[in-house]
Amino acid sequence: MLRSACRACLPHLRCDACESHFQVATRSEYSPLTGSLTKFGRRSRPRLCASCDAAALAANREANLFAVQQHGDCLTGALKRLHERAEPIDYAKLSYVQSCLLYATLVAANVGSEDLEIPPLVSQIEPLAPTVELSDGIYTRLYTDKILLPALSSDPHALSLNEQTGVVTFSVRTGTWRLADDLTGRSRDEILSVLYQRLEQPDPKAVQELWYLVAVEECKRYFVSQCERYRFIDPGIYSLKVAATLRDYLDRCSIGQMWNIIYYAIKNLAALA
């Protein structure tokens, strides 16, 4: 009871804002007030009483909210300028590779028939590609070709703005996308129909490029899964040399034959280990 009723007044310690004396009731309150003086000789931040500290905290929160709102307005303005500078494209004149990648993206996203926005990759249920890296690469390629644009409804955390250059950096996996405007005003279903008709006119070189693109990632996925099966979990186990070897074998083998080679190679490695 005596301990709970004790109070200490420190006349040599005053609030830096209102200059009132500090009164403390516990050792935990006393130590922060005196520790900085006895250890460092100077304070890194002002020493405030409870009321002044609460007022400073409220002002700091208000300033942070203003800064967040101002940053969000800058991001929105940068995205609007990006959309204003974007030129409409004719989806009927896309290359065979672009048509295949975009068609696969729209089918995997499974958005509404009239909706031109594509939800973030992290929220999509259907897989777009065998590996995460290939999915990110497809979206990055479509963004580079100005077929996909960052949507204005994107999560602000998926965007970062360089205030000096005004360049917006967009997160491929967590950002929302929007199809570029069609030159003739086609809807999403009409765009899908045009892309499907384009797929019926294959280009041998483009088909070969797409096959290697998917086959290498399929082999990578199976290679990593077999390594995890035998607890070879070194993140660098799928090296550039392994990737080059798989790519070289794919010149002579199908994906099924490559899986068979990978299976026995990892199994023999596990036996030796």
C-alpha positions in Angstrom: 0.0 0.0 0.0 2.9 2.4 0.9 4.6 1.6 -2.4 1.5 2.3 -4.5 1.0 5.6 -2.8 4.6 6.9 -3.4 5.3 9.7 -5.8 8.6 11.4 -6.7 9.0 15.0 -8.0 12.1 15.7 -10.0 12.7 19.4 -10.0 15.8 19.3 -12.2 13.8 17.5 -15.0 11.2 19.6 -16.8 9.0 19.0 -19.8 10.7 20.5 -22.9 7.3 21.8 -24.1 5.4 23.2 -21.1 8.4 23.2 -18.6 6.3 21.6 -15.9 8.0 19.2 -13.3 7.9 15.5 -13.9 6.2 13.3 -11.3 6.9 9.6 -11.4 5.4 6.7 -9.5 7.4 3.7 -10.6 11.0 2.8 -11.4 9.9 2.0 -15.0 8.8 5.7 -15.3 11.9 7.0 -13.6 14.5 5.2 -15.7 13.6 6.6 -19.1 13.7 10.1 -17.8 17.1 9.9 -16.2 18.9 7.2 -18.3 19.6 9.4 -21.3 21.2 12.1 -19.2 23.4 9.7 -17.2 24.5 7.6 -20.1 24.7 9.9 -23.1 24.8 13.4 -21.7 22.3 14.7 -24.3 18.9 13.6 -25.5 18.1 12.4 -29.0 14.4 13.4 -28.7 12.6 16.0 -26.6 11.5 14.9 -23.1 7.8 15.5 -22.8 5.2 15.1 -20.0 2.3 12.8 -20.5 -0.1 15.5 -21.9 2.5 17.0 -24.2 3.5 13.5 -25.4 -0.1 12.7 -26.2 -0.5 15.9 -28.1 2.7 15.3 -30.1 1.6 11.8 -30.9 -1.7 13.0 -32.2 0.0 15.7 -34.3 2.4 13.1 -35.7 -0.4 10.8 -36.6 -2.2 13.6 -38.4 0.9 14.5 -40.3 1.4 10.9 -41.3 -2.2 10.6 -42.6 -1.6 13.8 -44.6 1.6 12.4 -46.0 0.0 9.1 -46.9 -2.9 10.9 -48.6 -0.5 13.2 -50.5 1.6 10.2 -51.6 -1.6 8.4 -52.8 -2.7 11.5 -54.8 0.7 11.6 -56.4 0.4 7.9 -57.4 -3.1 8.4 -58.8 -1.9 11.4 -60.8 1.1 9.4 -62.2 -1.2 6.5 -63.2 -3.7 8.8 -64.9 -0.9 10.4 -66.9 0.3 6.9 -67.8 -3.2 6.0 -69.1 -3.5 9.3 -71.0 -0.3 8.7 -72.8 -1.2 5.1 -73.7 -2.3 4.6 -77.3 -5.1 2.2 -78.3 -4.0 -0.9 -80.1 -5.5 -3.2 -82.6 -5.8 -6.7 -81.0 -6.2 -8.2 -84.5 -2.7 -7.2 -85.4 -0.8 -8.7 -82.4 1.9 -11.2 -83.1 1.3 -14.9 -82.6 3.3 -15.0 -79.4 1.5 -11.9 -78.0 -1.9 -13.4 -78.9 -1.1 -16.7 -77.2 0.2 -15.1 -74.0 -2.7 -12.6 -73.8 -5.3 -15.3 -74.5 -3.8 -17.6 -71.8 -3.7 -14.6 -69.4 -7.4 -13.7 -69.9 -8.6 -17.3 -69.6 -6.6 -17.9 -66.4 -7.8 -14.6 -64.9 -11.5 -15.6 -65.5 -12.9 -12.1 -65.4 -16.3 -11.0 -66.5 -17.3 -10.7 -70.1 -17.4 -6.9 -70.1 -14.7 -6.3 -67.5 -11.4 -5.1 -68.9 -9.6 -5.2 -65.5 -7.6 -8.3 -64.5 -7.3 -9.1 -60.8 -3.8 -9.4 -59.2 -1.9 -12.6 -59.8 -1.9 -13.5 -56.1 -5.7 -13.6 -56.0 -6.2 -15.7 -59.1 -7.2 -19.4 -58.7 -6.3 -20.8 -62.0 -2.5 -21.2 -62.7 -1.3 -19.3 -65.7 2.1 -21.1 -66.1 4.0 -24.0 -64.6 6.1 -21.7 -62.4 5.7 -18.3 -60.7 8.7 -16.9 -62.6 7.0 -17.7 -66.0 3.7 -16.1 -64.9 5.6 -13.0 -63.8 7.5 -13.0 -67.1 4.3 -13.2 -69.1 2.7 -10.2 -67.3 6.0 -8.2 -67.6 6.2 -8.9 -71.3 2.6 -7.8 -71.9 3.2 -4.7 -69.8 6.4 -3.9 -71.8 4.5 -4.3 -75.0 1.8 -1.9 -73.7 -0.9 -4.4 -73.9 -1.6 -4.4 -70.2 -1.6 -1.3 -68.0 -1.6 -0.8 -64.3 -5.3 -0.2 -63.3 -6.3 2.9 -61.4 -7.9 0.7 -58.8 -4.6 -1.0 -57.9 -3.7 -1.3 -54.2 -1.4 1.6 -53.3 1.0 -0.8 -51.7 1.6 -2.4 -55.1 3.0 0.9 -56.4 6.0 3.0 -55.7 6.7 6.4 -57.1 10.0 8.1 -57.8 9.1 11.7 -57.0 12.1 13.1 -58.8 11.5 11.4 -62.1 7.8 10.6 -61.8 8.3 7.0 -62.8 5.9 4.5 -61.3 7.2 1.0 -60.3 4.5 -1.6 -60.4 4.4 -4.9 -58.5 3.6 -7.7 -61.0 2.0 -10.0 -58.5 0.0 -7.7 -56.3 -1.1 -5.0 -58.8 -4.4 -4.9 -60.7 -4.1 -4.8 -64.5 -6.3 -3.3 -67.2 -6.3 -4.1 -70.9 -5.2 -1.3 -73.2 -8.1 0.2 -75.2 -8.9 -1.4 -78.5 -8.6 0.7 -81.6 -12.1 -0.3 -82.7 -13.7 -0.4 -79.3 -14.0 -4.2 -78.9 -15.3 -5.7 -75.7 -13.4 -8.4 -73.8 -15.4 -11.3 -75.4 -14.7 -9.8 -78.8 -11.0 -9.5 -78.0 -11.0 -13.1 -77.0 -12.7 -14.1 -80.2 -10.1 -12.2 -82.3 -7.2 -13.8 -80.3 -8.7 -17.3 -80.8 -8.9 -16.7 -84.5 -5.3 -15.6 -84.5 -4.3 -18.8 -82.8 -5.7 -20.8 -85.7 -3.0 -19.3 -87.9 0.2 -20.6 -86.2 3.7 -19.4 -87.1 6.2 -22.3 -86.9 9.0 -20.1 -85.4 6.6 -18.6 -82.8 5.2 -22.0 -81.9 8.7 -23.3 -81.3 9.5 -20.3 -79.1 6.4 -20.9 -77.1 7.1 -24.6 -76.7 10.6 -24.0 -75.4 9.3 -21.3 -73.1 6.7 -23.6 -71.5 8.8 -26.8 -71.7 11.8 -25.4 -69.8 9.5 -24.2 -67.0 7.7 -27.5 -66.9 11.1 -29.3 -66.5 12.2 -26.8 -63.9 9.0 -27.3 -61.9 9.5 -31.1 -62.0 13.2 -30.8 -61.2 12.5 -28.7 -58.1 9.7 -31.0 -56.9 12.0 -34.0 -57.1 14.7 -32.2 -55.2 12.2 -31.3 -52.5 11.1 -35.0 -52.4 14.7 -36.0 -51.4 15.1 -32.9 -49.3 17.6 -31.2 -51.6 16.4 -27.8 -50.6 19.4 -25.6 -51.5 17.8 -22.5 -53.2 20.6 -22.5 -55.7 20.3 -26.1 -56.8 18.5 -25.1 -60.0 21.6 -23.3 -61.4 22.2 -21.8 -64.8 24.2 -24.9 -65.7 21.2 -27.1 -64.9 18.9 -24.8 -66.9 21.3 -24.9 -69.9 21.4 -28.7 -69.7 17.7 -29.1 -69.7 17.4 -26.7 -72.6 19.9 -28.7 -74.6 18.1 -32.0 -73.9 14.8 -30.5 -75.0 16.2 -30.3 -78.5 16.1 -34.1 -78.7 13.5 -35.1 -76.0 9.9 -34.5 -75.2 8.7 -33.2 -71.9 7.8 -36.7 -70.8 11.2 -38.1 -71.6 12.8 -35.2 -69.8 10.8 -35.9 -66.7 12.0 -39.5 -66.9 15.6 -38.4 -67.1 15.2 -35.9 -64.2 13.5 -38.6 -62.1 16.4 -41.1 -62.3 19.1 -38.4 -62.1 17.7 -37.1 -58.8 17.0 -40.6 -57.5 20.7 -41.7 -58.2 22.0 -38.5 -56.7 19.9 -39.2 -53.5 21.3 -42.8 -53.4 24.9 -41.5 -53.6 24.2 -38.9 -51.0 
